[in-house]
Each structure stands twice: as C-alpha cells, then as structure tokens.
Amino acid sequence: MWFSEDKMTVKRSGINPGVTEKLIILNGPSSAGKSSIAHRLQNLARAPFIHFCMDDFLKGCEQSPDPALAIKNMAEHVEGLVHAGKNVIVDCVAFPKAMKIWLDVLQKHTPVLVAVSAPLPVLEAREKQRSDREPGMAGEQYDRLFLDTDYHLKIDTSVMTSEDAAFFILTNMASEDRYKAPPRFEPRP
C-alpha cells in the first residue's frame, strides 16, 4: 500500500482565514477523487478558488503532438492566474516528468502538493462505475505516478471523504509546519 496503514485524522478547527497560499496541486490517478476534493475545497475555503481541471483544459484545446508543450501551456495558464492574484486548485494526473514541468513553470509560487490516491482495487471499482473512464487507466497510472516527487500531503480517499480531505488540506495549509520541507514521498515497493 502506498500509504501507511494509519488512518488520517482531521481536525475541523484551526483553519486559518489568513492562509496566503494561492495554489494547491492535487495529483493522483484516475478515479482517485481529485475533482470531488477540489469542489469541497472551493466550498470550504474562506477565499474563492478557481478549479483548474486538466481533463477540461485538454478537452478545450487542440491535441498537441508534443505532450510536454501541452503540459507547459497548462502550467503557464495557471501561473498567469496565480500571478494575477487568483487562488487556484489544479486537478491533474502528472507523472514525474510532467510534475517537473509544472513545478518549473510555477517556481515563483509556493504550491501545496497533494498526492491523492486509494488502493488499486478501490480505484478499479470506481473506474468501472464511471462512464467517462477507460478501463485500466488507474492501473496504468498507479505504480508510476508518485515517483521522484516530494508531496506536502498524502490523501487516501478509501479512508477519507472528500469533505474530510478538504478540511485536512486546509488545516495543514494553516499549520506552521507547512513551511518545512515536504516529506519524502515513498512509492510502494
């Protein structure tokens, strides 16, 4: 399992209305619950956030023959929003090479990096229930997605609701520990 066996706890107090971070990146495999968490964050945060969903962005663009260029374009759109003073939640499936592009473009900002996943059988069951997912996407992404990236927070959506995950993120953003180096993310063996 890519998370420890301990269930994460959430405190529903201590959310700081003065949190200055403007950028949250939710990264995880298909059917992990990233969009649900993003919507809950929008509802719970005291400041407005734009939900920038990679799937929606790609639907509205011509297919680029160069995936790295498409990722760079997405990241530049987000950077422009944050630079203009907007709060943004990015909802994406970014493998290590793609995440490096995101972080290179967004280096002037301090994104809160959140790994969102669940055990593979849970993801596969969710995938089967959704009409907008190709079978096997989660399995293809599961083992490779979180390699070589340090995440501030890890969310296991098999043990945490989207609302609890949003509270967990907001509470941890308000913590002074947020400014320490992120923990090293250990992929499963």
C-alpha positions in Angstrom: 0.0 0.0 0.0 1.4 3.4 -0.9 0.2 5.0 2.4 0.9 3.9 5.9 -1.8 1.7 7.5 -2.7 4.5 9.9 -5.9 6.3 9.1 -5.5 10.0 8.8 -7.3 12.2 11.3 -8.9 15.5 10.6 -9.4 18.4 13.0 -12.3 20.6 12.0 -11.0 23.6 13.8 -7.9 25.8 13.3 -8.5 26.7 9.7 -6.7 30.0 9.3 -8.6 32.6 7.2 -5.3 34.3 6.6 -3.7 31.5 4.7 -1.7 33.1 1.9 -1.0 30.1 -0.3 -2.8 30.6 -3.6 -2.0 27.3 -5.3 -3.0 23.7 -4.5 -2.0 20.9 -6.8 -4.0 17.7 -6.4 -2.2 14.9 -8.3 -3.4 11.3 -8.5 -4.6 8.5 -10.7 -7.9 8.3 -12.5 -10.9 7.9 -10.2 -8.9 8.9 -7.0 -11.4 11.7 -6.1 -9.4 14.7 -7.0 -12.3 16.7 -8.6 -14.6 15.9 -5.6 -11.9 17.2 -3.2 -11.4 20.3 -5.4 -15.1 21.1 -5.3 -15.2 20.6 -1.5 -12.1 22.9 -1.2 -14.0 25.6 -3.2 -16.9 25.3 -0.8 -15.0 25.2 2.4 -12.1 27.7 1.8 -12.7 31.2 3.1 -11.3 32.7 -0.1 -12.5 31.9 -3.6 -10.5 29.3 -5.6 -10.6 28.5 -9.4 -10.7 24.8 -10.1 -8.3 24.1 -13.0 -9.0 20.6 -14.2 -6.5 19.1 -16.6 -9.2 17.0 -18.3 -11.4 20.1 -19.0 -8.4 22.1 -20.3 -7.4 19.3 -22.7 -11.0 19.0 -24.0 -10.9 22.7 -24.9 -7.6 22.5 -26.8 -6.3 21.1 -30.0 -4.3 18.0 -29.4 -0.6 18.9 -29.3 1.8 16.5 -30.9 4.2 17.4 -28.1 2.8 16.4 -24.6 5.5 18.3 -22.8 4.4 21.5 -24.7 0.7 20.9 -23.7 1.7 20.5 -20.1 3.8 23.6 -20.2 0.9 25.6 -21.7 -1.4 24.4 -19.0 1.1 25.3 -16.3 1.6 28.8 -17.9 -2.2 29.4 -17.8 -2.2 28.5 -14.1 0.8 30.7 -13.5 -0.9 33.6 -15.1 -4.0 33.2 -12.9 -1.9 33.0 -9.7 0.2 35.9 -10.8 -3.0 37.9 -11.3 -3.9 37.2 -7.7 -6.3 34.3 -8.2 -6.3 31.2 -5.9 -6.1 28.0 -8.0 -6.7 24.3 -7.3 -5.0 22.2 -10.0 -6.6 18.8 -10.5 -4.2 16.6 -12.6 -2.6 13.3 -13.4 1.0 14.3 -13.7 3.8 11.7 -13.9 7.2 12.8 -12.6 8.4 14.3 -15.9 5.1 16.3 -16.2 5.2 17.3 -12.5 8.8 18.7 -13.0 7.4 20.9 -15.8 4.6 22.1 -13.6 7.0 23.0 -10.8 9.5 24.6 -13.1 6.8 26.9 -14.5 5.3 27.6 -11.1 8.7 28.1 -9.3 7.8 31.7 -8.3 4.9 30.4 -6.2 4.6 28.0 -3.4 2.2 25.3 -4.4 0.9 22.9 -1.8 1.5 19.5 -3.4 -1.1 16.9 -2.5 -0.9 13.2 -3.6 -4.4 11.8 -3.9 -5.0 8.0 -4.3 -6.5 4.9 -2.8 -5.7 1.2 -3.0 -5.7 -0.1 -6.6 -8.8 -2.3 -6.2 -10.8 0.7 -4.9 -9.7 2.8 -7.9 -10.6 0.0 -10.3 -14.0 -0.4 -8.8 -14.7 3.3 -9.1 -13.4 3.3 -12.6 -16.0 0.6 -13.6 -18.8 2.8 -12.1 -17.9 5.8 -14.3 -18.9 6.1 -17.9 -16.2 8.7 -18.6 -13.2 6.5 -17.8 -11.4 3.9 -19.9 -10.9 0.6 -18.1 -7.4 0.2 -16.9 -6.4 3.8 -16.6 -5.9 3.8 -12.9 -3.9 0.6 -13.1 -1.6 2.1 -15.7 -1.0 5.2 -13.6 -0.9 3.7 -10.1 2.7 2.5 -9.8 4.4 5.3 -11.7 2.6 8.5 -10.7 4.2 9.5 -7.5 7.9 8.6 -8.2 10.5 11.3 -7.7 8.2 13.9 -6.3 8.0 15.3 -2.7 4.5 15.9 -1.6 3.4 18.0 1.4 0.3 15.9 2.0 -1.0 12.5 1.1 -4.7 11.7 1.0 -6.1 8.1 0.9 -9.7 8.5 -0.4 -10.6 5.0 0.7 -10.5 6.1 4.3 -11.3 9.8 3.9 -14.3 11.5 2.4 -13.8 14.4 0.0 -15.0 16.8 2.7 -12.6 15.4 5.3 -9.8 15.6 2.7 -10.6 19.3 2.1 -10.5 20.0 5.8 -7.3 18.1 6.1 -5.7 20.1 3.3 -6.9 23.5 4.7 -5.9 22.7 8.2 -2.4 21.7 7.2 -2.1 24.7 5.0 -2.7 26.8 8.1 -0.1 25.0 10.1 3.4 26.5 10.7 4.8 23.1 9.8 3.6 23.8 6.2 6.8 25.9 5.7 9.1 23.0 6.5 10.5 20.9 3.7 7.9 18.4 2.4 8.3 14.8 3.5 9.9 12.4 1.0 7.2 10.5 -0.7 7.9 6.8 -0.7 6.3 4.9 -3.6 5.2 1.4 -2.7 7.7 -1.3 -3.3 
